[in-house]
Amino acid sequence: MKIWVDADACPGVIKDILFRAAEKREITTTLVANQSLSTPPSPYIHMLQVPAGFDVADNEIVKRLDEGDLVITADIPLAAEVIEKGGKALNPRGELYTNDNIRARLNMRDFMDTLRSSGVNTGGPPPLGQSERQTFANNLDKLLTQHQSNLT
């Protein structure tokens, strides 16, 4: 298993959790973004800069993704592609996207896009709180533990 991070919009506190997990579990973690991001020196943590453009980072992640890899993203269409390709997708708030919930998330996203395009101010998500950070860390740990127990 490798971890891929849709890093352009990933909060710094989530990246920090990922960096610690990569070191502790010795798992390759790659941040994919259209700008250079700093990463700690580590044989397990990498930065992949892609050209600017719509969905360029998403497309690169899907292209490089192997079945069973984990992708960290808040991008619901990317999460749907990851699941379709046999990967796992976890958002920065700790929600695991699955075959059972991704269709509803896509429908809600499309509905909100329609509202926004008609001029309705839908606001954005609330700031990432301590409970979301803890949920993310717990679910990440659970996924990595499951993966490592499957190897033994």
MDTraj code that builds the backbone (N, CA, C; nanometers):
import mdtraj as md
import numpy as np

residues = "MET LYS ILE TRP VAL ASP ALA ASP ALA CYS PRO GLY VAL ILE LYS ASP ILE LEU PHE ARG ALA ALA GLU LYS ARG GLU ILE THR THR THR LEU VAL ALA ASN GLN SER LEU SER THR PRO PRO SER PRO TYR ILE HIS MET LEU GLN VAL PRO ALA GLY PHE ASP VAL ALA ASP ASN GLU ILE VAL LYS ARG LEU ASP GLU GLY ASP LEU VAL ILE THR ALA ASP ILE PRO LEU ALA ALA GLU VAL ILE GLU LYS GLY GLY LYS ALA LEU ASN PRO ARG GLY GLU LEU TYR THR ASN ASP ASN ILE ARG ALA ARG LEU ASN MET ARG ASP PHE MET ASP THR LEU ARG SER SER GLY VAL ASN THR GLY GLY PRO PRO PRO LEU GLY GLN SER GLU ARG GLN THR PHE ALA ASN ASN LEU ASP LYS LEU LEU THR GLN HIS GLN SER ASN LEU THR".split()
xyz = np.array([
    [0.0837, -0.1183, 0.0000],
    [0.0000, 0.0000, 0.0000],
    [0.0878, 0.1241, 0.0000],
    [0.0486, 0.2204, -0.0831],
    [0.1094, 0.3521, -0.0819],
    [-0.0006, 0.4523, -0.0478],
    [0.0410, 0.5658, 0.0041],
    [-0.0535, 0.6737, 0.0321],
    [-0.0274, 0.7853, -0.0678],
    [-0.1329, 0.8319, -0.1319],
    [-0.1287, 0.9444, -0.2246],
    [-0.2102, 1.0568, -0.1638],
    [-0.1570, 1.1785, -0.1648],
    [-0.2256, 1.2919, -0.1040],
    [-0.2558, 1.3951, -0.2113],
    [-0.3834, 1.4258, -0.2269],
    [-0.4269, 1.5366, -0.3124],
    [-0.3940, 1.6620, -0.2322],
    [-0.2705, 1.7103, -0.2500],
    [-0.2092, 1.7985, -0.1504],
    [-0.2378, 1.9474, -0.1667],
    [-0.2866, 1.9920, -0.2818],
    [-0.3085, 2.1354, -0.2990],
    [-0.4013, 2.1932, -0.1922],
    [-0.5056, 2.1196, -0.1562],
    [-0.6027, 2.1711, -0.0594],
    [-0.5996, 2.0962, 0.0739],
    [-0.5035, 2.0082, 0.0926],
    [-0.4964, 1.9305, 0.2160],
    [-0.4425, 2.0182, 0.3296],
    [-0.5155, 2.0273, 0.4395],
    [-0.4692, 2.1103, 0.5519],
    [-0.3337, 2.0641, 0.6068],
    [-0.2550, 2.1589, 0.6515],
    [-0.1226, 2.1307, 0.7060],
    [-0.1253, 2.0341, 0.8228],
    [-0.2257, 2.0459, 0.9106],
    [-0.2313, 1.9564, 1.0264],
    [-0.2540, 1.8116, 0.9819],
    [-0.3254, 1.7920, 0.8727],
    [-0.3478, 1.6570, 0.8195],
    [-0.2186, 1.6042, 0.7574],
    [-0.1468, 1.6915, 0.6863],
    [-0.0176, 1.6501, 0.6309],
    [0.0767, 1.6082, 0.7428],
    [0.0767, 1.6811, 0.8530],
    [0.1629, 1.6465, 0.9667],
    [0.1288, 1.5075, 1.0215],
    [-0.0011, 1.4769, 1.0317],
    [-0.0431, 1.3437, 1.0774],
    [0.0069, 1.2378, 0.9798],
    [-0.0052, 1.2669, 0.8504],
    [0.0409, 1.1730, 0.7474],
    [0.1920, 1.1532, 0.7529],
    [0.2661, 1.2618, 0.7745],
    [0.4119, 1.2511, 0.7829],
    [0.4524, 1.1602, 0.8991],
    [0.3878, 1.1778, 1.0142],
    [0.4197, 1.0935, 1.1303],
    [0.3846, 0.9471, 1.1024],
    [0.2701, 0.9243, 1.0379],
    [0.2293, 0.7869, 1.0071],
    [0.3243, 0.7228, 0.9071],
    [0.3686, 0.7989, 0.8072],
    [0.4617, 0.7456, 0.7069],
    [0.5909, 0.7002, 0.7730],
    [0.6415, 0.7805, 0.8632],
    [0.7651, 0.7454, 0.9339],
    [0.7447, 0.6256, 1.0253],
    [0.6407, 0.6295, 1.1048],
    [0.6152, 0.5228, 1.2022],
    [0.5904, 0.3885, 1.1331],
    [0.5112, 0.3905, 1.0251],
    [0.4732, 0.2665, 0.9568],
    [0.5643, 0.2315, 0.8391],
    [0.6585, 0.3228, 0.8090],
    [0.7499, 0.3035, 0.6956],
    [0.6711, 0.2786, 0.5671],
    [0.5803, 0.3713, 0.5382],
    [0.4921, 0.3575, 0.4232],
    [0.5127, 0.4759, 0.3282],
    [0.5294, 0.4456, 0.2017],
    [0.5538, 0.5504, 0.1024],
    [0.4320, 0.6411, 0.0922],
    [0.4565, 0.7698, 0.1099],
    [0.3518, 0.8709, 0.1051],
    [0.3953, 0.9789, 0.0078],
    [0.3126, 1.0051, -0.0928],
    [0.3465, 1.1027, -0.1954],
    [0.2424, 1.2133, -0.1990],
    [0.2889, 1.3363, -0.1827],
    [0.2034, 1.4530, -0.1964],
    [0.2054, 1.4948, -0.3428],
    [0.0884, 1.5071, -0.4031],
    [0.0765, 1.5467, -0.5429],
    [0.0104, 1.6834, -0.5455],
    [0.0799, 1.7808, -0.6080],
    [0.0281, 1.9174, -0.6114],
    [0.0839, 1.9903, -0.7327],
    [0.0193, 2.1011, -0.7689],
    [0.0688, 2.1785, -0.8822],
    [0.1618, 2.2909, -0.8379],
    [0.2004, 2.2875, -0.7134],
    [0.3010, 2.3805, -0.6615],
    [0.3960, 2.3017, -0.5730],
    [0.5138, 2.3526, -0.5569],
    [0.6111, 2.2838, -0.4735],
    [0.5708, 2.2972, -0.3267],
    [0.5752, 2.1877, -0.2550],
    [0.5434, 2.1863, -0.1127],
    [0.6630, 2.1310, -0.0370],
    [0.6844, 2.1834, 0.0815],
    [0.7967, 2.1317, 0.1593],
    [0.7522, 2.0051, 0.2325],
    [0.8435, 1.9104, 0.2373],
    [0.8199, 1.7859, 0.3088],
    [0.9410, 1.7598, 0.3971],
    [0.9206, 1.6889, 0.5066],
    [1.0357, 1.6571, 0.5916],
    [1.1282, 1.5589, 0.5197],
    [1.2572, 1.5646, 0.5515],
    [1.3488, 1.4683, 0.4904],
    [1.3138, 1.3281, 0.5392],
    [1.2828, 1.2405, 0.4455],
    [1.2431, 1.1044, 0.4804],
    [1.2495, 1.0170, 0.3564],
    [1.2908, 0.8925, 0.3726],
    [1.2869, 0.8013, 0.2577],
    [1.1438, 0.7603, 0.2222],
    [1.0468, 0.7936, 0.3080],
    [0.9084, 0.7500, 0.2869],
    [0.8169, 0.8613, 0.2357],
    [0.8628, 0.9856, 0.2405],
    [0.7766, 1.0994, 0.2060],
    [0.8316, 1.1676, 0.0812],
    [0.7439, 1.1821, -0.0190],
    [0.7852, 1.2398, -0.1470],
    [0.6883, 1.3489, -0.1910],
    [0.7383, 1.4375, -0.2747],
    [0.6571, 1.5434, -0.3335],
    [0.6602, 1.5247, -0.4844],
    [0.5442, 1.5230, -0.5475],
    [0.5341, 1.5145, -0.6925],
    [0.4620, 1.6391, -0.7415],
    [0.5365, 1.7267, -0.8091],
    [0.4764, 1.8488, -0.8621],
    [0.4299, 1.8230, -1.0046],
    [0.3039, 1.8571, -1.0306],
    [0.2454, 1.8409, -1.1631],
    [0.2165, 1.9795, -1.2204],
    [0.1989, 1.9900, -1.3526],
    [0.1657, 2.1206, -1.4109],
    [0.0316, 2.1723, -1.3584],
    [0.0173, 2.3032, -1.3595],
    [-0.1098, 2.3636, -1.3199],
    [-0.2159, 2.3266, -1.4218],
    [-0.3383, 2.3172, -1.3776],
    [-0.4486, 2.2863, -1.4677],
    [-0.5569, 2.2091, -1.3964],
    [-0.6747, 2.2138, -1.4546],
    [-0.7915, 2.1496, -1.3957],
    [-0.7718, 1.9989, -1.3892],
    [-0.7794, 1.9424, -1.2691],
    [-0.7722, 1.7979, -1.2444],
    [-0.6392, 1.7324, -1.2830],
    [-0.5339, 1.8103, -1.3052],
    [-0.4052, 1.7505, -1.3422],
    [-0.3528, 1.6630, -1.2277],
    [-0.3577, 1.7136, -1.1051],
    [-0.3103, 1.6346, -0.9906],
    [-0.3982, 1.5107, -0.9713],
    [-0.5296, 1.5278, -0.9836],
    [-0.6210, 1.4147, -0.9676],
    [-0.5905, 1.3058, -1.0705],
    [-0.5744, 1.3479, -1.1945],
    [-0.5472, 1.2513, -1.3016],
    [-0.4156, 1.1778, -1.2799],
    [-0.3158, 1.2488, -1.2268],
    [-0.1857, 1.1859, -1.2002],
    [-0.1975, 1.0821, -1.0891],
    [-0.2754, 1.1144, -0.9870],
    [-0.2966, 1.0200, -0.8774],
    [-0.3639, 0.8936, -0.9300],
    [-0.4697, 0.9100, -1.0078],
    [-0.5421, 0.7939, -1.0610],
    [-0.4514, 0.7112, -1.1512],
    [-0.3691, 0.7782, -1.2309],
    [-0.2782, 0.7076, -1.3218],
    [-0.1780, 0.6212, -1.2447],
    [-0.1268, 0.6718, -1.1326],
    [-0.0226, 0.6017, -1.0571],
    [-0.0773, 0.5065, -0.9508],
    [-0.2036, 0.5168, -0.9199],
    [-0.2681, 0.4404, -0.8143],
    [-0.2692, 0.2905, -0.8450],
    [-0.2314, 0.2115, -0.7468],
    [-0.2437, 0.0665, -0.7558],
    [-0.3603, 0.0226, -0.6673],
    [-0.4173, -0.0906, -0.7010],
    [-0.5264, -0.1441, -0.6195],
    [-0.4788, -0.1564, -0.4749],
    [-0.5625, -0.1112, -0.3823],
    [-0.5287, -0.1186, -0.2406],
    [-0.4594, 0.0043, -0.1857],
    [-0.4138, 0.0954, -0.2738],
    [-0.3523, 0.2196, -0.2271],
    [-0.4575, 0.3072, -0.1599],
    [-0.4102, 0.3997, -0.0785],
    [-0.4961, 0.4932, -0.0066],
    [-0.4743, 0.6334, -0.0611],
    [-0.5831, 0.7032, -0.0888],
    [-0.5761, 0.8415, -0.1357],
    [-0.6444, 0.9309, -0.0329],
    [-0.5756, 1.0388, 0.0027],
    [-0.6308, 1.1379, 0.0946],
    [-0.6805, 1.2536, 0.0090],
    [-0.8119, 1.2756, 0.0093],
    [-0.8691, 1.3813, -0.0735],
    [-1.0064, 1.4226, -0.0227],
    [-1.0387, 1.5486, -0.0442],
    [-1.1739, 1.5981, -0.0198],
    [-1.2501, 1.6065, -0.1517],
    [-1.1837, 1.5720, -0.2610],
    [-1.2418, 1.5797, -0.3952],
    [-1.3261, 1.4538, -0.4202],
    [-1.4566, 1.4706, -0.4230],
    [-1.5464, 1.3555, -0.4322],
    [-1.5351, 1.2832, -0.5668],
    [-1.5280, 1.3546, -0.6804],
    [-1.5086, 1.2810, -0.8066],
    [-1.3771, 1.2011, -0.8084],
    [-1.2708, 1.2563, -0.7515],
    [-1.1456, 1.1808, -0.7416],
    [-1.1658, 1.0572, -0.6544],
    [-1.2329, 1.0733, -0.5420],
    [-1.2587, 0.9596, -0.4536],
    [-1.3360, 0.8504, -0.5273],
    [-1.4319, 0.8891, -0.6096],
    [-1.5100, 0.7916, -0.6862],
    [-1.4201, 0.7142, -0.7831],
    [-1.3277, 0.7840, -0.8484],
    [-1.2351, 0.7163, -0.9406],
    [-1.1424, 0.6209, -0.8658],
    [-1.0985, 0.6642, -0.7479],
    [-1.0093, 0.5809, -0.6655],
    [-1.0801, 0.4511, -0.6273],
    [-1.2031, 0.4624, -0.5817],
    [-1.2803, 0.3445, -0.5415],
    [-1.3027, 0.2535, -0.6613],
    [-1.3352, 0.3141, -0.7762],
    [-1.3582, 0.2358, -0.8979],
    [-1.2339, 0.1563, -0.9380],
    [-1.1161, 0.2132, -0.9095],
    [-0.9906, 0.1479, -0.9456],
    [-0.9405, 0.0510, -0.8381],
    [-1.0161, 0.0372, -0.7286],
    [-0.9791, -0.0588, -0.6246],
    [-0.8990, 0.0003, -0.5113],
    [-0.8912, 0.1328, -0.5057],
    [-0.8208, 0.1982, -0.3962],
    [-0.9155, 0.2363, -0.2843],
    [-0.8585, 0.2964, -0.1814],
    [-0.9367, 0.3484, -0.0695],
    [-0.9212, 0.5000, -0.0688],
    [-1.0267, 0.5712, -0.0278],
    [-1.0224, 0.7171, -0.0245],
    [-1.0726, 0.7652, 0.1113],
    [-0.9918, 0.8492, 0.1733],
    [-1.0223, 0.9052, 0.3052],
    [-1.0146, 1.0564, 0.2932],
    [-1.1187, 1.1262, 0.3417],
    [-1.1098, 1.2717, 0.3334],
    [-1.0421, 1.3286, 0.4575],
    [-0.9949, 1.4536, 0.4494],
    [-0.9203, 1.5117, 0.5619],
    [-1.0005, 1.5266, 0.6912],
    [-1.1317, 1.5081, 0.6845],
    [-1.2137, 1.5129, 0.8056],
    [-1.2334, 1.3737, 0.8655],
    [-1.1733, 1.2725, 0.7991],
    [-1.1760, 1.1380, 0.8544],
    [-1.2840, 1.0474, 0.7988],
    [-1.3617, 1.0950, 0.7014],
    [-1.4660, 1.0104, 0.6431],
    [-1.4061, 0.9211, 0.5349],
    [-1.4311, 0.7914, 0.5477],
    [-1.3868, 0.6965, 0.4468],
    [-1.4951, 0.6890, 0.3397],
    [-1.4563, 0.7184, 0.2163],
    [-1.5488, 0.7022, 0.1048],
    [-1.5520, 0.5543, 0.0678],
    [-1.6716, 0.5027, 0.0429],
    [-1.6880, 0.3618, 0.0106],
    [-1.7839, 0.3466, -0.1070],
    [-1.7947, 0.2250, -0.1581],
    [-1.8946, 0.1970, -0.2612],
    [-2.0346, 0.2300, -0.2114],
    [-2.0571, 0.2142, -0.0806],
    [-2.1899, 0.2370, -0.0240],
    [-2.2268, 0.3843, -0.0106],
    [-2.1278, 0.4741, 0.0020],
    [-2.1632, 0.6147, 0.0242],
    [-2.1196, 0.7105, -0.0863],
    [-2.0393, 0.6659, -0.1813],
    [-1.9833, 0.7603, -0.2782],
    [-2.0895, 0.8164, -0.3721],
    [-2.1875, 0.7362, -0.4119],
    [-2.2914, 0.7849, -0.5035],
    [-2.3699, 0.8987, -0.4379],
    [-2.4068, 0.8830, -0.3104],
    [-2.4799, 0.9890, -0.2400],
    [-2.3947, 1.1152, -0.2291],
    [-2.2629, 1.0993, -0.2057],
    [-2.1741, 1.2163, -0.1959],
    [-2.1645, 1.2886, -0.3307],
    [-2.1574, 1.2102, -0.4398],
    [-2.1537, 1.2705, -0.5734],
    [-2.2836, 1.3456, -0.6034],
    [-2.3967, 1.2863, -0.5667],
    [-2.5255, 1.3524, -0.5899],
    [-2.5356, 1.4830, -0.5115],
    [-2.4918, 1.4817, -0.3861],
    [-2.4960, 1.6034, -0.3046],
    [-2.4022, 1.7093, -0.3612],
    [-2.2853, 1.6675, -0.4066],
    [-2.1908, 1.7615, -0.4664],
    [-2.2524, 1.8267, -0.5899],
    [-2.3130, 1.7465, -0.6755],
    [-2.3761, 1.8001, -0.7963],
    [-2.4900, 1.8949, -0.7619],
    [-2.5692, 1.8608, -0.6609],
    [-2.6781, 1.9475, -0.6164],
    [-2.6239, 2.0824, -0.5678],
    [-2.5182, 2.0782, -0.4869],
    [-2.4588, 2.2029, -0.4360],
    [-2.3992, 2.2857, -0.5498],
    [-2.3385, 2.2206, -0.6486],
    [-2.2867, 2.2921, -0.7655],
    [-2.3988, 2.3628, -0.8392],
    [-2.5133, 2.2955, -0.8524],
    [-2.6291, 2.3560, -0.9187],
    [-2.6772, 2.4780, -0.8416],
    [-2.6841, 2.4661, -0.7102],
    [-2.7245, 2.5808, -0.6283],
    [-2.6287, 2.6981, -0.6465],
    [-2.4983, 2.6687, -0.6398],
    [-2.3987, 2.7756, -0.6531],
    [-2.4076, 2.8419, -0.7904],
    [-2.4268, 2.7624, -0.8961],
    [-2.4321, 2.8190, -1.0313],
    [-2.5585, 2.9023, -1.0533],
    [-2.6605, 2.8791, -0.9701],
    [-2.7813, 2.9602, -0.9814],
    [-2.7749, 3.0835, -0.8913],
    [-2.6616, 3.1040, -0.8256],
    [-2.6418, 3.2254, -0.7465],
    [-2.6627, 3.2102, -0.5974],
    [-2.6943, 3.0918, -0.5505],
    [-2.7138, 3.0695, -0.4072],
    [-2.5774, 3.0571, -0.3403],
    [-2.5581, 3.1352, -0.2325],
    [-2.4337, 3.1265, -0.1569],
    [-2.4474, 3.0112, -0.0580],
    [-2.3783, 2.9016, -0.0867],
    [-2.3885, 2.7828, -0.0012],
    [-2.2829, 2.7810, 0.1083],
    [-2.1912, 2.8786, 0.1060],
    [-2.0839, 2.8800, 0.2047],
    [-1.9885, 2.7649, 0.1813],
    [-1.8915, 2.7539, 0.2628],
    [-1.7955, 2.6445, 0.2510],
    [-1.8044, 2.5548, 0.3714],
    [-1.7190, 2.4567, 0.3764],
    [-1.7194, 2.3688, 0.4939],
    [-1.6687, 2.4452, 0.6160],
    [-1.7109, 2.4035, 0.7340],
    [-1.6604, 2.4689, 0.8549],
    [-1.5107, 2.4410, 0.8705],
    [-1.4423, 2.5234, 0.9485],
    [-1.2993, 2.4985, 0.9711],
    [-1.2778, 2.3592, 1.0308],
    [-1.1626, 2.3046, 1.0002],
    [-1.1264, 2.1730, 1.0513],
    [-1.1023, 2.1838, 1.2015],
    [-1.1810, 2.1109, 1.2783],
    [-1.1701, 2.1162, 1.4235],
    [-1.0907, 1.9999, 1.4796],
    [-1.0705, 2.0035, 1.6091],
    [-0.9947, 1.8988, 1.6773],
    [-1.0607, 1.7628, 1.6610],
    [-1.1938, 1.7575, 1.6654],
    [-1.2615, 1.6281, 1.6537],
    [-1.2417, 1.5683, 1.5149],
    [-1.2415, 1.6520, 1.4099],
    [-1.2172, 1.6011, 1.2742],
    [-1.0730, 1.5521, 1.2599],
    [-0.9797, 1.6237, 1.3178],
    [-0.8388, 1.5800, 1.3138],
    [-0.8230, 1.4451, 1.3828],
    [-0.8894, 1.4299, 1.4969],
    [-0.8810, 1.3044, 1.5705],
    [-0.9477, 1.1911, 1.4926],
    [-1.0617, 1.2205, 1.4311],
    [-1.1296, 1.1193, 1.3496],
    [-1.0416, 1.0775, 1.2327],
    [-0.9773, 1.1754, 1.1682],
    [-0.8869, 1.1431, 1.0576],
    [-0.7734, 1.0531, 1.1064],
    [-0.7083, 1.0931, 1.2147],
    [-0.5946, 1.0154, 1.2670],
    [-0.6388, 0.8738, 1.3048],
    [-0.7538, 0.8606, 1.3683],
    [-0.8032, 0.7282, 1.4084],
    [-0.8338, 0.6406, 1.2875],
    [-0.9015, 0.6981, 1.1878],
    [-0.9375, 0.6183, 1.0701],
    [-0.8153, 0.5849, 0.9854],
    [-0.7198, 0.6762, 0.9780],
    [-0.5945, 0.6467, 0.9086],
    [-0.5240, 0.5307, 0.9782],
    [-0.5129, 0.5377, 1.1098],
    [-0.4479, 0.4310, 1.1857],
    [-0.5192, 0.2975, 1.1652],
    [-0.6515, 0.2997, 1.1654],
    [-0.7293, 0.1770, 1.1444],
    [-0.7001, 0.1169, 1.0064],
    [-0.6975, 0.2001, 0.9032],
    [-0.6698, 0.1508, 0.7678],
    [-0.5285, 0.0932, 0.7564],
    [-0.4312, 0.1631, 0.8155],
    [-0.2931, 0.1154, 0.8079],
    [-0.2739, -0.0127, 0.8888],
    [-0.3408, -0.0233, 1.0022],
    [-0.3339, -0.1443, 1.0834],
    [-0.3956, -0.2622, 1.0093],
    [-0.5118, -0.2397, 0.9461],
    [-0.5751, -0.3460, 0.8674],
    [-0.4824, -0.3916, 0.7558],
    [-0.4199, -0.2970, 0.6882],
    [-0.3302, -0.3307, 0.5788],
    [-0.2123, -0.4144, 0.6293],
    [-0.1508, -0.3717, 0.7395],
    [-0.0356, -0.4436, 0.7911],
    [-0.0749, -0.5823, 0.8440],
    [-0.1941, -0.5969, 0.9011],
    [-0.2359, -0.7289, 0.9493],
    [-0.2665, -0.8218, 0.8314],
    [-0.3058, -0.7651, 0.7166],
    [-0.3299, -0.8477, 0.5976],
    [-0.1995, -0.9000, 0.5382],
    [-0.0893, -0.8329, 0.5687],
    [0.0410, -0.8757, 0.5160],
    [0.0993, -0.9933, 0.5947],
    [0.0519, -1.0118, 0.7177],
    [0.1081, -1.1174, 0.8014],
    [0.0244, -1.2435, 0.8008],
])
top = md.Topology()
chain = top.add_chain()
for i, resn in enumerate(residues, 1):
    res = top.add_residue(resn, chain, resSeq=i)
    for name in ("N", "CA", "C"):
        top.add_atom(name, md.element.get_by_symbol(name[0]), res)
traj = md.Trajectory(xyz[None], top)
